[in-house]
Structures are given as structure tokens and as C-alpha cells.
Amino acid sequence: MRIQLVVTILALCLHAGIMLAKDRTIGVFVALADPKHTGLGYIPDSIGNGDNAETNLYWGNDEGLKGVFDRSKRWKLVNKHETPQDEVVLSRRTYRRVGGNLVLVARAYRGTAMKRCIQDYEGAVEHGGYDLAVFIGHDGLMDFELPMPTRTADRTTKSDCVALCCLSEQYFKPRLLAAGGRPVLLTTQRMYPGSFILEALTDTWAAGGNLSAMRQSAAEAYSRNQKISERAAMGVFAELKE
């Protein structure tokens, strides 16, 4: 099912003329904030309703995926699809980098669909569905177990991958490596996965920055947003090795 999802999405994008053969792709899997159905700590219902993407902390909020990328001067919204409320994915948005060959496809998963969101994310890593695969949300692996992903046998390249959630180095790193991924940004602490981090990271990633540079760009963005020192912000993100 996971590989079918990836193939279907890519086919739809190509058919719509959104994605070209030369494009580099970023797939973002957002698990909506939902403290009632996950282990996420208390947040107000106004931003923590996992059935309402438009007001959700991780999607429609100013610092959510939609909020950040809709306002960004470096990205342009080229397609959107709001699905019926009985679907697992409540919203899909596709952005193209202005003046560049980057396409970002983002999906907002209902709060009760945390397991599906993580499995689809790891499936994208397993099958190389995107050049960069990103998970944003609460670290559901702190609450439940999932079967370990495995790398597709015929894969010859590694997908870069990011997990913006609490303690992702501990919970996600072994799984992403098993899936054949190359983690480029993970976390060591409990943290706030605002999409301003992703916007900053994509600049460095697209420019071919190394792991140290990507960690630095994420820390600078986190420092500004959280009003903490850059040194403290650096400690939030894992020091990964090539």
C-alpha cells in the first residue's frame, strides 16, 4: 500500500504538469497535533484538533507547514487538494521553489492516523519516493511499536530523511537506516517541530550543504523562533556523521 501511495502521488503530479523529470522532490508527512489521541502534551483545542488541518498547530497555524510555506517568498503554491473529512489525509499541498527545480509535496494526516503517517513516511524512505523525506509531528514511536522497515532490494541510492519530532535520533534513526535512508536532521531533545525549521533546512539541503551545515541552519532558525541561544539550539539537533 505504501509504495502504491508514493507512485500514485508522483503520477498525479507529473500528469498535472507540476513535476518535471529534472526536479528534485521533497515529501513531507505531517501528523496533525492531537493530544486527545496521542501522547502529545496539553495544547488548546483551537490548535490541537486532529480533525481540523486548517487550525492545527502543525499545519494551518502560522508556524505550521501551510502557514510557513504559503507565506514564504521562496516557495509558490502550485496545487492543493482538500479531501473529504472521512479520509486519512485531510489536506495536500504542493509547492515549487521560486526560480529552482525543487518541488515539495506535503500531506496533513488526521490525528488518529499517526501510525499510518509514520508508515507512509518510512515507506517513502524504503522505496526512494522522494529525494528528501520529512516527518513532522509528535513522536508516535514513543507511544507504540511498529514493524521495522526494510530497504527495497533493488535500491542503489539512499533517500535523505528528516524527522522533526521529539527525540527522533533515539526513536527514528535505527529505523531510517534499516529502510536505506540517510538521516540529515534528527533531534536529541523534546522540541517544537515548527515548519520554519524545514524552510531553513531546504535552503541548505538544496545548495548541497553537508550535515554540519544543515544542522547549523536548523539551529539558527530554532534559536530565532524560540528566543534561545544558538548554542542551546544546536543541542536540540543531533550531530550526525556521514
Secondary structure, DSSP 8 states (H G I E B T S, - for coil): -HHHHHHHHHHHHHHTT---TT-EEEEEEEE---TTTSS-----HHHH-TT-GGG-TTTTSTTSHHHHHHH-SSEEEEEEEE--TTSSEEEEEEEEETTSSEEEEEEEE-GGGHHHHHHHHHHHHHHT-SSEEEEES--GGGT---------TT--S-EEEEEESTTHHHHTHHHHHHTTEEEEE-BSS-----HHHHHHHHHHHHTT--HHHHHHHHHHHHHHHHT--HHHHHHHB-----
